[in-house]
Amino acid sequence: MTITATHIPAIVALIAGILILIMPRFLNFVVAIYLIFVGLVGLGLLRWLHM
């Protein structure tokens, strides 16, 4: 199996899900990082990721 850019979100989601099951407090950090990331992309500060 070749890992491409389309596999990255699934891999990140899988790892985050496992970590959240192990450490529930980790969910706060995951949500915070996600919201900050989406906000930066939405404002155009990370133009190379804007789709």
PQR file of N, CA, C, O and H, with PARSE charges and radii, in Angstrom:
ATOM      1  N   MET A   1       0.835  -1.175   0.000 -0.4000 1.5000
ATOM      2  CA  MET A   1       0.000   0.000   0.000 -0.0000 2.0000
ATOM      3  C   MET A   1       0.883   1.242   0.000  0.5500 1.7000
ATOM      4  O   MET A   1       1.796   1.374   0.816 -0.5500 1.4000
ATOM      5  N   THR A   2       0.600   2.132  -0.911 -0.4000 1.5000
ATOM      6  CA  THR A   2       1.329   3.382  -1.001 -0.0000 2.0000
ATOM      7  C   THR A   2       0.540   4.468  -0.283  0.5500 1.7000
ATOM      8  O   THR A   2      -0.650   4.657  -0.531 -0.5500 1.4000
ATOM      9  H   THR A   2      -0.141   2.025  -1.574  0.4000 1.0000
ATOM     10  N   ILE A   3       1.215   5.172   0.602 -0.4000 1.5000
ATOM     11  CA  ILE A   3       0.556   6.246   1.345 -0.0000 2.0000
ATOM     12  C   ILE A   3       0.703   7.539   0.550  0.5500 1.7000
ATOM     13  O   ILE A   3       1.815   7.972   0.247 -0.5500 1.4000
ATOM     14  H   ILE A   3       2.182   5.019   0.804  0.4000 1.0000
ATOM     15  N   THR A   4      -0.428   8.145   0.218 -0.4000 1.5000
ATOM     16  CA  THR A   4      -0.434   9.401  -0.524 -0.0000 2.0000
ATOM     17  C   THR A   4      -1.033  10.502   0.345  0.5500 1.7000
ATOM     18  O   THR A   4      -1.417  10.266   1.491 -0.5500 1.4000
ATOM     19  H   THR A   4      -1.331   7.793   0.464  0.4000 1.0000
ATOM     20  N   ALA A   5      -1.105  11.694  -0.212 -0.4000 1.5000
ATOM     21  CA  ALA A   5      -1.651  12.834   0.530 -0.0000 2.0000
ATOM     22  C   ALA A   5      -3.115  12.626   0.896  0.5500 1.7000
ATOM     23  O   ALA A   5      -3.594  13.199   1.875 -0.5500 1.4000
ATOM     24  H   ALA A   5      -0.793  11.885  -1.142  0.4000 1.0000
ATOM     25  N   THR A   6      -3.828  11.816   0.127 -0.4000 1.5000
ATOM     26  CA  THR A   6      -5.239  11.574   0.435 -0.0000 2.0000
ATOM     27  C   THR A   6      -5.417  10.666   1.645  0.5500 1.7000
ATOM     28  O   THR A   6      -6.501  10.630   2.227 -0.5500 1.4000
ATOM     29  H   THR A   6      -3.439  11.350  -0.667  0.4000 1.0000
ATOM     30  N   HIS A   7      -4.388   9.938   2.034 -0.4000 1.5000
ATOM     31  CA  HIS A   7      -4.460   9.054   3.197 -0.0000 2.0000
ATOM     32  C   HIS A   7      -4.165   9.774   4.510  0.5500 1.7000
ATOM     33  O   HIS A   7      -4.508   9.270   5.579 -0.5500 1.4000
ATOM     34  H   HIS A   7      -3.507   9.968   1.561  0.4000 1.0000
ATOM     35  N   ILE A   8      -3.540  10.935   4.442 -0.4000 1.5000
ATOM     36  CA  ILE A   8      -3.095  11.626   5.653 -0.0000 2.0000
ATOM     37  C   ILE A   8      -4.244  11.949   6.609  0.5500 1.7000
ATOM     38  O   ILE A   8      -4.106  11.684   7.803 -0.5500 1.4000
ATOM     39  H   ILE A   8      -3.261  11.344   3.573  0.4000 1.0000
ATOM     40  N   PRO A   9      -5.379  12.512   6.150 -0.5600 1.5000
ATOM     41  CA  PRO A   9      -6.466  12.788   7.108  0.2800 2.0000
ATOM     42  C   PRO A   9      -6.983  11.535   7.812  0.5500 1.7000
ATOM     43  O   PRO A   9      -7.311  11.579   8.998 -0.5500 1.4000
ATOM     44  N   ALA A  10      -7.057  10.432   7.095 -0.4000 1.5000
ATOM     45  CA  ALA A  10      -7.528   9.190   7.706 -0.0000 2.0000
ATOM     46  C   ALA A  10      -6.538   8.679   8.746  0.5500 1.7000
ATOM     47  O   ALA A  10      -6.942   8.198   9.804 -0.5500 1.4000
ATOM     48  H   ALA A  10      -6.791  10.395   6.132  0.4000 1.0000
ATOM     49  N   ILE A  11      -5.264   8.779   8.455 -0.4000 1.5000
ATOM     50  CA  ILE A  11      -4.238   8.329   9.397 -0.0000 2.0000
ATOM     51  C   ILE A  11      -4.251   9.206  10.644  0.5500 1.7000
ATOM     52  O   ILE A  11      -4.179   8.699  11.764 -0.5500 1.4000
ATOM     53  H   ILE A  11      -4.936   9.169   7.595  0.4000 1.0000
ATOM     54  N   VAL A  12      -4.343  10.519  10.451 -0.4000 1.5000
ATOM     55  CA  VAL A  12      -4.389  11.445  11.592 -0.0000 2.0000
ATOM     56  C   VAL A  12      -5.629  11.182  12.435  0.5500 1.7000
ATOM     57  O   VAL A  12      -5.553  11.177  13.664 -0.5500 1.4000
ATOM     58  H   VAL A  12      -4.402  10.931   9.542  0.4000 1.0000
ATOM     59  N   ALA A  13      -6.770  10.963  11.788 -0.4000 1.5000
ATOM     60  CA  ALA A  13      -8.010  10.689  12.521 -0.0000 2.0000
ATOM     61  C   ALA A  13      -7.901   9.392  13.318  0.5500 1.7000
ATOM     62  O   ALA A  13      -8.364   9.322  14.456 -0.5500 1.4000
ATOM     63  H   ALA A  13      -6.831  10.966  10.790  0.4000 1.0000
ATOM     64  N   LEU A  14      -7.300   8.380  12.731 -0.4000 1.5000
ATOM     65  CA  LEU A  14      -7.134   7.099  13.421 -0.0000 2.0000
ATOM     66  C   LEU A  14      -6.240   7.247  14.643  0.5500 1.7000
ATOM     67  O   LEU A  14      -6.575   6.755  15.721 -0.5500 1.4000
ATOM     68  H   LEU A  14      -6.924   8.438  11.806  0.4000 1.0000
ATOM     69  N   ILE A  15      -5.117   7.915  14.486 -0.4000 1.5000
ATOM     70  CA  ILE A  15      -4.198   8.120  15.609 -0.0000 2.0000
ATOM     71  C   ILE A  15      -4.858   8.967  16.693  0.5500 1.7000
ATOM     72  O   ILE A  15      -4.746   8.657  17.879 -0.5500 1.4000
ATOM     73  H   ILE A  15      -4.844   8.314  13.610  0.4000 1.0000
ATOM     74  N   ALA A  16      -5.547  10.038  16.287 -0.4000 1.5000
ATOM     75  CA  ALA A  16      -6.223  10.895  17.267 -0.0000 2.0000
ATOM     76  C   ALA A  16      -7.306  10.123  18.007  0.5500 1.7000
ATOM     77  O   ALA A  16      -7.460  10.287  19.217 -0.5500 1.4000
ATOM     78  H   ALA A  16      -5.638  10.290  15.324  0.4000 1.0000
ATOM     79  N   GLY A  17      -8.055   9.290  17.304 -0.4000 1.5000
ATOM     80  CA  GLY A  17      -9.100   8.493  17.941 -0.0000 2.0000
ATOM     81  C   GLY A  17      -8.544   7.542  18.981  0.5500 1.7000
ATOM     82  O   GLY A  17      -9.112   7.395  20.063 -0.5500 1.4000
ATOM     83  H   GLY A  17      -7.930   9.157  16.320  0.4000 1.0000
ATOM     84  N   ILE A  18      -7.438   6.899  18.657 -0.4000 1.5000
ATOM     85  CA  ILE A  18      -6.808   5.975  19.608 -0.0000 2.0000
ATOM     86  C   ILE A  18      -6.306   6.737  20.831  0.5500 1.7000
ATOM     87  O   ILE A  18      -6.497   6.297  21.965 -0.5500 1.4000
ATOM     88  H   ILE A  18      -6.977   7.018  17.778  0.4000 1.0000
ATOM     89  N   LEU A  19      -5.660   7.886  20.596 -0.4000 1.5000
ATOM     90  CA  LEU A  19      -5.157   8.676  21.723 -0.0000 2.0000
ATOM     91  C   LEU A  19      -6.285   9.200  22.600  0.5500 1.7000
ATOM     92  O   LEU A  19      -6.142   9.272  23.820 -0.5500 1.4000
ATOM     93  H   LEU A  19      -5.505   8.243  19.676  0.4000 1.0000
ATOM     94  N   ILE A  20      -7.407   9.567  21.986 -0.4000 1.5000
ATOM     95  CA  ILE A  20      -8.553  10.049  22.764 -0.0000 2.0000
ATOM     96  C   ILE A  20      -9.128   8.930  23.622  0.5500 1.7000
ATOM     97  O   ILE A  20      -9.545   9.178  24.753 -0.5500 1.4000
ATOM     98  H   ILE A  20      -7.524   9.509  20.994  0.4000 1.0000
ATOM     99  N   LEU A  21      -9.157   7.712  23.110 -0.4000 1.5000
ATOM    100  CA  LEU A  21      -9.625   6.582  23.913 -0.0000 2.0000
ATOM    101  C   LEU A  21      -8.695   6.319  25.091  0.5500 1.7000
ATOM    102  O   LEU A  21      -9.148   5.959  26.178 -0.5500 1.4000
ATOM    103  H   LEU A  21      -8.818   7.510  22.191  0.4000 1.0000
ATOM    104  N   ILE A  22      -7.401   6.499  24.873 -0.4000 1.5000
ATOM    105  CA  ILE A  22      -6.423   6.246  25.930 -0.0000 2.0000
ATOM    106  C   ILE A  22      -6.406   7.397  26.937  0.5500 1.7000
ATOM    107  O   ILE A  22      -6.376   7.176  28.148 -0.5500 1.4000
ATOM    108  H   ILE A  22      -7.034   6.791  23.990  0.4000 1.0000
ATOM    109  N   MET A  23      -6.425   8.635  26.416 -0.4000 1.5000
ATOM    110  CA  MET A  23      -6.345   9.829  27.269 -0.0000 2.0000
ATOM    111  C   MET A  23      -7.489  10.776  26.904  0.5500 1.7000
ATOM    112  O   MET A  23      -7.316  11.599  26.005 -0.5500 1.4000
ATOM    113  H   MET A  23      -6.449   8.815  25.432  0.4000 1.0000
ATOM    114  N   PRO A  24      -8.643  10.696  27.557 -0.5600 1.5000
ATOM    115  CA  PRO A  24      -9.792  11.538  27.193  0.2800 2.0000
ATOM    116  C   PRO A  24      -9.523  13.043  27.254  0.5500 1.7000
ATOM    117  O   PRO A  24     -10.137  13.800  26.502 -0.5500 1.4000
ATOM    118  N   ARG A  25      -8.631  13.487  28.120 -0.4000 1.5000
ATOM    119  CA  ARG A  25      -8.324  14.918  28.187 -0.0000 2.0000
ATOM    120  C   ARG A  25      -7.664  15.401  26.901  0.5500 1.7000
ATOM    121  O   ARG A  25      -7.679  16.595  26.603 -0.5500 1.4000
ATOM    122  H   ARG A  25      -8.132  12.871  28.730  0.4000 1.0000
ATOM    123  N   PHE A  26      -7.091  14.482  26.145 -0.4000 1.5000
ATOM    124  CA  PHE A  26      -6.443  14.820  24.884 -0.0000 2.0000
ATOM    125  C   PHE A  26      -7.440  15.417  23.897  0.5500 1.7000
ATOM    126  O   PHE A  26      -7.057  16.167  22.999 -0.5500 1.4000
ATOM    127  H   PHE A  26      -7.078  13.512  26.387  0.4000 1.0000
ATOM    128  N   LEU A  27      -8.719  15.084  24.065 -0.4000 1.5000
ATOM    129  CA  LEU A  27      -9.761  15.592  23.170 -0.0000 2.0000
ATOM    130  C   LEU A  27      -9.804  17.118  23.180  0.5500 1.7000
ATOM    131  O   LEU A  27     -10.015  17.734  22.135 -0.5500 1.4000
ATOM    132  H   LEU A  27      -9.030  14.475  24.794  0.4000 1.0000
ATOM    133  N   ASN A  28      -9.607  17.733  24.339 -0.4000 1.5000
ATOM    134  CA  ASN A  28      -9.600  19.197  24.417 -0.0000 2.0000
ATOM    135  C   ASN A  28      -8.526  19.792  23.512  0.5500 1.7000
ATOM    136  O   ASN A  28      -8.774  20.768  22.803 -0.5500 1.4000
ATOM    137  H   ASN A  28      -9.435  17.233  25.188  0.4000 1.0000
ATOM    138  N   PHE A  29      -7.344  19.208  23.538 -0.4000 1.5000
ATOM    139  CA  PHE A  29      -6.253  19.712  22.715 -0.0000 2.0000
ATOM    140  C   PHE A  29      -6.520  19.480  21.234  0.5500 1.7000
ATOM    141  O   PHE A  29      -6.224  20.344  20.408 -0.5500 1.4000
ATOM    142  H   PHE A  29      -7.142  18.415  24.113  0.4000 1.0000
ATOM    143  N   VAL A  30      -7.071  18.332  20.896 -0.4000 1.5000
ATOM    144  CA  VAL A  30      -7.371  18.026  19.497 -0.0000 2.0000
ATOM    145  C   VAL A  30      -8.386  19.025  18.947  0.5500 1.7000
ATOM    146  O   VAL A  30      -8.208  19.554  17.850 -0.5500 1.4000
ATOM    147  H   VAL A  30      -7.311  17.630  21.567  0.4000 1.0000
ATOM    148  N   VAL A  31      -9.433  19.278  19.698 -0.4000 1.5000
ATOM    149  CA  VAL A  31     -10.472  20.209  19.247 -0.0000 2.0000
ATOM    150  C   VAL A  31      -9.906  21.623  19.144  0.5500 1.7000
ATOM    151  O   VAL A  31     -10.191  22.328  18.176 -0.5500 1.4000
ATOM    152  H   VAL A  31      -9.578  18.848  20.589  0.4000 1.0000
ATOM    153  N   ALA A  32      -9.117  22.045  20.116 -0.4000 1.5000
ATOM    154  CA  ALA A  32      -8.541  23.387  20.092 -0.0000 2.0000
ATOM    155  C   ALA A  32      -7.616  23.572  18.895  0.5500 1.7000
ATOM    156  O   ALA A  32      -7.693  24.588  18.203 -0.5500 1.4000
ATOM    157  H   ALA A  32      -8.885  21.472  20.902  0.4000 1.0000
ATOM    158  N   ILE A  33      -6.755  22.615  18.648 -0.4000 1.5000
ATOM    159  CA  ILE A  33      -5.838  22.702  17.507 -0.0000 2.0000
ATOM    160  C   ILE A  33      -6.611  22.705  16.199  0.5500 1.7000
ATOM    161  O   ILE A  33      -6.284  23.458  15.282 -0.5500 1.4000
ATOM    162  H   ILE A  33      -6.692  21.790  19.210  0.4000 1.0000
ATOM    163  N   TYR A  34      -7.630  21.871  16.111 -0.4000 1.5000
ATOM    164  CA  TYR A  34      -8.452  21.821  14.898 -0.0000 2.0000
ATOM    165  C   TYR A  34      -9.133  23.164  14.641  0.5500 1.7000
ATOM    166  O   TYR A  34      -9.120  23.658  13.513 -0.5500 1.4000
ATOM    167  H   TYR A  34      -7.896  21.260  16.857  0.4000 1.0000
ATOM    168  N   LEU A  35      -9.722  23.752  15.668 -0.4000 1.5000
ATOM    169  CA  LEU A  35     -10.417  25.023  15.501 -0.0000 2.0000
ATOM    170  C   LEU A  35      -9.459  26.150  15.112  0.5500 1.7000
ATOM    171  O   LEU A  35      -9.791  26.977  14.263 -0.5500 1.4000
ATOM    172  H   LEU A  35      -9.733  23.351  16.583  0.4000 1.0000
ATOM    173  N   ILE A  36      -8.290  26.187  15.718 -0.4000 1.5000
ATOM    174  CA  ILE A  36      -7.293  27.194  15.361 -0.0000 2.0000
ATOM    175  C   ILE A  36      -6.852  27.004  13.914  0.5500 1.7000
ATOM    176  O   ILE A  36      -6.744  27.974  13.165 -0.5500 1.4000
ATOM    177  H   ILE A  36      -8.020  25.515  16.408  0.4000 1.0000
ATOM    178  N   PHE A  37      -6.600  25.775  13.525 -0.4000 1.5000
ATOM    179  CA  PHE A  37      -6.167  25.464  12.162 -0.0000 2.0000
ATOM    180  C   PHE A  37      -7.228  25.869  11.146  0.5500 1.7000
ATOM    181  O   PHE A  37      -6.909  26.497  10.137 -0.5500 1.4000
ATOM    182  H   PHE A  37      -6.688  24.986  14.134  0.4000 1.0000
ATOM    183  N   VAL A  38      -8.479  25.519  11.399 -0.4000 1.5000
ATOM    184  CA  VAL A  38      -9.572  25.868  10.487 -0.0000 2.0000
ATOM    185  C   VAL A  38      -9.738  27.387  10.418  0.5500 1.7000
ATOM    186  O   VAL A  38      -9.997  27.936   9.347 -0.5500 1.4000
ATOM    187  H   VAL A  38      -8.739  25.009  12.219  0.4000 1.0000
ATOM    188  N   GLY A  39      -9.592  28.056  11.539 -0.4000 1.5000
ATOM    189  CA  GLY A  39      -9.687  29.508  11.551 -0.0000 2.0000
ATOM    190  C   GLY A  39      -8.591  30.167  10.731  0.5500 1.7000
ATOM    191  O   GLY A  39      -8.857  31.109   9.984 -0.5500 1.4000
ATOM    192  H   GLY A  39      -9.382  27.610  12.409  0.4000 1.0000
ATOM    193  N   LEU A  40      -7.358  29.682  10.862 -0.4000 1.5000
ATOM    194  CA  LEU A  40      -6.249  30.240  10.089 -0.0000 2.0000
ATOM    195  C   LEU A  40      -6.429  30.004   8.597  0.5500 1.7000
ATOM    196  O   LEU A  40      -6.157  30.893   7.789 -0.5500 1.4000
ATOM    197  H   LEU A  40      -7.142  28.917  11.469  0.4000 1.0000
ATOM    198  N   VAL A  41      -6.880  28.826   8.232 -0.4000 1.5000
ATOM    199  CA  VAL A  41      -7.131  28.532   6.819 -0.0000 2.0000
ATOM    200  C   VAL A  41      -8.273  29.401   6.308  0.5500 1.7000
ATOM    201  O   VAL A  41      -8.200  29.926   5.197 -0.5500 1.4000
ATOM    202  H   VAL A  41      -7.101  28.105   8.888  0.4000 1.0000
ATOM    203  N   GLY A  42      -9.319  29.558   7.100 -0.4000 1.5000
ATOM    204  CA  GLY A  42     -10.471  30.357   6.700 -0.0000 2.0000
ATOM    205  C   GLY A  42     -10.143  31.831   6.518  0.5500 1.7000
ATOM    206  O   GLY A  42     -10.720  32.494   5.656 -0.5500 1.4000
ATOM    207  H   GLY A  42      -9.378  29.132   8.003  0.4000 1.0000
ATOM    208  N   LEU A  43      -9.223  32.345   7.322 -0.4000 1.5000
ATOM    209  CA  LEU A  43      -8.818  33.741   7.196 -0.0000 2.0000
ATOM    210  C   LEU A  43      -7.806  33.953   6.078  0.5500 1.7000
ATOM    211  O   LEU A  43      -7.459  35.090   5.756 -0.5500 1.4000
ATOM    212  H   LEU A  43      -8.754  31.806   8.022  0.4000 1.0000
ATOM    213  N   GLY A  44      -7.339  32.876   5.497 -0.4000 1.5000
ATOM    214  CA  GLY A  44      -6.384  32.980   4.399 -0.0000 2.0000
ATOM    215  C   GLY A  44      -4.951  33.111   4.856  0.5500 1.7000
ATOM    216  O   GLY A  44      -4.075  33.408   4.044 -0.5500 1.4000
ATOM    217  H   GLY A  44      -7.621  31.953   5.759  0.4000 1.0000
ATOM    218  N   LEU A  45      -4.687  32.897   6.134 -0.4000 1.5000
ATOM    219  CA  LEU A  45      -3.324  33.006   6.636 -0.0000 2.0000
ATOM    220  C   LEU A  45      -2.475  31.807   6.236  0.5500 1.7000
ATOM    221  O   LEU A  45      -1.247  31.890   6.210 -0.5500 1.4000
ATOM    222  H   LEU A  45      -5.400  32.656   6.793  0.4000 1.0000
ATOM    223  N   LEU A  46      -3.116  30.720   5.931 -0.4000 1.5000
ATOM    224  CA  LEU A  46      -2.422  29.535   5.422 -0.0000 2.0000
ATOM    225  C   LEU A  46      -2.935  29.268   4.007  0.5500 1.7000
ATOM    226  O   LEU A  46      -3.616  28.272   3.764 -0.5500 1.4000
ATOM    227  H   LEU A  46      -4.114  30.653   5.952  0.4000 1.0000
ATOM    228  N   ARG A  47      -2.610  30.153   3.089 -0.4000 1.5000
ATOM    229  CA  ARG A  47      -3.148  30.085   1.728 -0.0000 2.0000
ATOM    230  C   ARG A  47      -2.791  28.789   1.017  0.5500 1.7000
ATOM    231  O   ARG A  47      -3.569  28.309   0.192 -0.5500 1.4000
ATOM    232  H   ARG A  47      -2.057  30.963   3.287  0.4000 1.0000
ATOM    233  N   TRP A  48      -1.641  28.218   1.314 -0.4000 1.5000
ATOM    234  CA  TRP A  48      -1.220  27.001   0.625 -0.0000 2.0000
ATOM    235  C   TRP A  48      -2.082  25.804   0.991  0.5500 1.7000
ATOM    236  O   TRP A  48      -2.014  24.771   0.324 -0.5500 1.4000
ATOM    237  H   TRP A  48      -1.009  28.608   1.984  0.4000 1.0000
ATOM    238  N   LEU A  49      -2.900  25.923   2.049 -0.4000 1.5000
ATOM    239  CA  LEU A  49      -3.794  24.829   2.429 -0.0000 2.0000
ATOM    240  C   LEU A  49      -5.242  25.103   2.061  0.5500 1.7000
ATOM    241  O   LEU A  49      -6.093  24.224   2.201 -0.5500 1.4000
ATOM    242  H   LEU A  49      -2.955  26.762   2.591  0.4000 1.0000
ATOM    243  N   HIS A  50      -5.533  26.312   1.592 -0.4000 1.5000
ATOM    244  CA  HIS A  50      -6.919  26.692   1.285 -0.0000 2.0000
ATOM    245  C   HIS A  50      -7.404  25.945   0.050  0.5500 1.7000
ATOM    246  O   HIS A  50      -6.743  25.939  -0.989 -0.5500 1.4000
ATOM    247  H   HIS A  50      -4.842  27.026   1.478  0.4000 1.0000
ATOM    248  N   MET A  51      -8.565  25.318   0.178 -0.4000 1.5000
ATOM    249  CA  MET A  51      -9.094  24.531  -0.940 -0.0000 2.0000
ATOM    250  C   MET A  51     -10.314  25.189  -1.507  0.5500 1.7000
ATOM    251  O   MET A  51     -10.907  24.678  -2.457 -0.5500 1.4000
ATOM    252  H   MET A  51      -9.102  25.323   1.021  0.4000 1.0000
TER
END
